[in-house]
Amino acid sequence: MAMFSNWIRDAREHWKEHLPKMYSEYERNGVLQQKLEEAAEQTFDEVYDLERSGISPDEAWQMVRERYLFLPEEKPY
C-alpha cells in the first residue's frame, strides 16, 4: 500500500472535506482506511489497463481519478 500513500492521503483529505457524511460513516464503522485503499487499487488497475491500451499515463489518470479517489461532492440534502 506504500505505493499508493499519496493517493490515499489526497483522497482522505478530499473525502473529509467534500464527502463528510460518507467519511464519518466509514470512520464510525472502522472501514475508512480499507475504503481508501480499495479506491487507490481500483484507480491503479484502471489507469494501468488504459495505459496498456495506448492511452498516455496523464490522460489515463485524468479519466479515472474522479471515479474512486476524488468523488463528486455530496449533495447538501
C-alpha positions in Angstrom: 0.0 0.0 0.0 3.0 2.3 0.3 3.0 2.9 -3.4 -0.5 4.4 -3.1 0.2 6.5 0.0 0.0 9.9 -1.8 -3.3 8.9 -3.5 -4.7 7.7 -0.2 -3.7 10.8 1.7 -5.1 13.1 -1.0 -8.4 11.1 -1.2 -8.7 11.1 2.6 -8.5 14.9 2.6 -10.9 15.2 -0.3 -13.4 12.8 1.3 -13.2 14.6 4.6 -13.9 18.0 3.0 -16.3 17.1 0.2 -18.0 13.9 1.4 -18.3 14.4 5.2 -21.3 12.1 5.6 -19.6 9.2 3.8 -16.3 9.9 5.6 -17.9 9.9 9.0 -19.8 6.8 8.3 -16.7 4.9 7.1 -14.8 6.2 10.1 -17.5 5.2 12.6 -17.7 1.7 11.1 -13.9 1.3 11.1 -13.6 0.9 7.4 -12.2 4.2 6.2 -8.7 3.0 5.6 -10.0 -0.1 3.8 -12.2 2.0 1.5 -9.4 4.4 0.8 -7.1 1.5 -0.1 -9.7 -0.1 -2.3 -10.2 3.2 -4.1 -6.5 3.5 -4.8 -6.3 -0.1 -6.0 -9.2 0.4 -8.3 -7.7 3.6 -9.7 -4.4 1.9 -10.3 -6.0 -1.0 -12.0 -8.0 1.1 -14.4 -5.1 3.5 -15.1 -2.9 0.5 -15.8 -5.4 -1.0 -18.2 -5.9 2.3 -20.1 -2.1 2.7 -20.4 -1.8 -0.8 -21.8 -4.4 0.1 -24.4 -2.3 3.0 -25.6 -3.6 6.0 -23.6 -0.9 8.2 -22.0 -0.4 8.0 -18.2 -1.6 11.6 -17.7 -4.7 11.1 -19.8 -5.5 7.8 -18.1 -5.1 9.5 -14.7 -7.4 12.3 -15.7 -10.0 9.8 -16.9 -10.0 7.6 -13.8 -9.2 9.8 -10.7 -12.7 11.0 -10.1 -14.3 7.6 -10.3 -12.7 6.4 -7.0 -10.4 8.9 -5.3 -11.9 12.3 -5.9 -15.6 11.6 -5.9 -18.2 14.4 -6.6 -19.2 16.5 -3.6 -22.1 15.3 -1.5 -25.5 16.9 -2.0 -26.4 19.2 0.9 -29.8 17.5 1.5 
